[in-house]
Amino acid sequence: MEYKTDYLVIGSGATAMAFVDTMLKETDATFLMVDRRPKVGGHWNDAYPFVRLHQPSSFYGVASRPLGRNRLDETGFNKGYFELATGVEITHYYHSLMDEVFIPSKRVQYLPLCEYTEEGDIISLMSGEKHNVTVNKKVVNATHITTEIPMTHTPNFAVAAGVNCVPPNHLCRLAPNFKHITVLGGGKTGIDSITWLLANDYPADNITWVIPRDSWFYDRSKFQPDEAFLDQTLEFLAGQTETFAAAKSLEDVCLGMESKGNWLRLDKNVWPSMFHAAIITKADLEQIQRIKNIVRLGRVEAITSKGMQLTQGEISCQPDSLYIDCTAAGLGHNVNNFTPVFQHDLINLQMIRSWQPCFSGALIAYIEANIQDDALRQAMTHPTPMSDTVKDFLRSQAHRMMNEGQWRAHPDIAKWLVDCRLDGFSHLFANISADDDKKHSQLQRYGQNAQAAVENLLRLAAAV
Ligand SMILES: Cc1cc2nc3c(=O)[nH]c(=O)nc-3n(C[C@H](O)[C@H](O)[C@H](O)COP(=O)(O)OP(=O)(O)OC[C@H]3O[C@@H](n4cnc5c(N)ncnc54)[C@H](O)[C@@H]3O)c2cc1C
């Protein structure tokens, strides 16, 4: 088949959808979206059944359409905080957006089940046919963040015949049949599996948790986009920036974040090295702290009917345990990917606000449509890639703060931030009343420390 388009978009996950959605509003361009998956929404199509966003739904998705109903949860471990969309809600959101908005606009064509090859060809995975595309403007690579999830990754450990090791997608169905469950992985998917089991009355003593590396977690109370939580959010921003500006070492950053209540950890006696920006509540933390049988012997290398071989030792296990593989890299492929966003006739959709791919896709579209000065574009779009360790976090945060400074200094972008639902918080900051001394003083503390924070973070990142 022959196609003509202004923008060829590779990938149709959350980042690509946010980009195209904003471009539809800001330009009259046309788009051809290509994805090897059968549906838009990227990795969410293969997520485990109890998955939810880490962050409130109200600032996830695309700019033009709300996700969820912006309600506070009344039950569960997120009680009192804004709702977190489920995987089903997210996929429905993207599928209906494509069917109801993108395709009817007559400006978006969509080729599912098509591979974009290294040679730049588009090949149908069903027929093998090669599609020829004439691109008038740019190619948009929306695959940089490429999310690796349990259902579609290949575990990097051996599993002996007869051992039951499955992704969390099968946990709900299989858990009642097993008297013992071993959860592999200390990240958010491992936490989700454990909290799901405990919420459904699976005995904590019958769970073994393999944590190759302990992790720092963000406290979700700091990310609630509402006037009622604004003091906490501003205190988080001011305190974090003071920590970044004053820290003498990477350890100082961690201790500062912890002492200000921004970061949590599973065990005060274990020093975490990992930082994947998982966001949990204190109620989640209380739950995962109920697990006493924790294995900290590095990564799993092999599982046999007798036990596990790990990088730092061997342990024997319950012979009839169900192993839940939560070891996929998540956004791990994006760590230290500083590929520039704007490169001539190529746009690399990268995160330009840390861990906010949707916001980033939308803002890059706004910049593409409205800002022509290349130096300014570059200054506004330093990549803030995913972090694996706290060290990665330092540089990514410095870039985020550099970008934020550029955006807020540009009147059109500053207004866009206030108006765009994906920003989450700028509209709250813009509406702080003139006589609210406490909040203005928090904003001032942020502003006074921002430049020193950027410089110090870059210095610390270079030193470790
Ligand atoms: C459990 C979980 C919870 C999360 N919670 C949050 C959250 O609360 N907030 C948040 O902001 N982020 C969250 N994330 C991060 C999440 O990954 C992003 O929100 C977002 O979904 C990433 O979208 P993406 O489009 O960049 O990547 P993907 O979803 O990976 O999409 C990329 C697409 O590109 C396609 N593709 C890749 N290469 C090719 C090729 N060569 N040819 C054709 N197609 C190709 C893939 O098939 C895929 O569909 C979470 C992630 C996980 C795993």
The ligand as a Gaussian input file, in Angstrom:
#p B3LYP/6-31G(d) Opt

LIG

0 1
 C        2.701000      -1.193000      35.847000
 C        3.023000       0.162000      35.292000
 C        2.441000       1.295000      35.858000
 C        2.741000       2.555000      35.352000
 N        2.168000       3.654000      35.914000
 C        2.448000       4.877000      35.411000
 C        1.849000       6.053000      35.951000
 O        1.092000       6.001000      36.909000
 N        2.151000       7.241000      35.399000
 C        3.006000       7.342000      34.345000
 O        3.219000       8.437000      33.848000
 N        3.595000       6.253000      33.832000
 C        3.337000       5.042000      34.337000
 N        3.946000       3.940000      33.815000
 C        4.921000       4.119000      32.763000
 C        4.284000       3.788000      31.413000
 O        5.160000       2.962000      30.764000
 C        3.953000       5.012000      30.650000
 O        2.911000       5.690000      31.300000
 C        3.488000       4.823000      29.216000
 O        2.455000       3.881000      29.138000
 C        4.616000       4.514000      28.276000
 O        4.086000       4.659000      26.995000
 P        4.985000       4.631000      25.713000
 O        4.097000       4.962000      24.589000
 O        6.174000       5.501000      25.877000
 O        5.553000       3.149000      25.658000
 P        4.837000       1.778000      25.276000
 O        3.580000       1.575000      25.991000
 O        5.905000       0.746000      25.450000
 O        4.485000       1.966000      23.740000
 C        5.446000       1.888000      22.720000
 C        4.762000       1.243000      21.541000
 O        5.678000       1.206000      20.456000
 C        5.510000      -0.013000      19.765000
 N        6.754000      -0.292000      19.057000
 C        8.005000      -0.334000      19.579000
 N        8.903000      -0.579000      18.604000
 C        8.205000      -0.699000      17.449000
 C        8.563000      -0.952000      16.094000
 N        9.842000      -1.112000      15.720000
 N        7.584000      -1.034000      15.165000
 C        6.286000      -0.868000      15.516000
 N        5.890000      -0.607000      16.784000
 C        6.835000      -0.523000      17.732000
 C        5.189000      -1.025000      20.854000
 O        4.474000      -2.127000      20.333000
 C        4.338000      -0.189000      21.814000
 O        2.959000      -0.353000      21.587000
 C        3.658000       2.678000      34.283000
 C        4.243000       1.539000      33.735000
 C        3.936000       0.297000      34.224000
 C        4.597000      -0.907000      33.614000

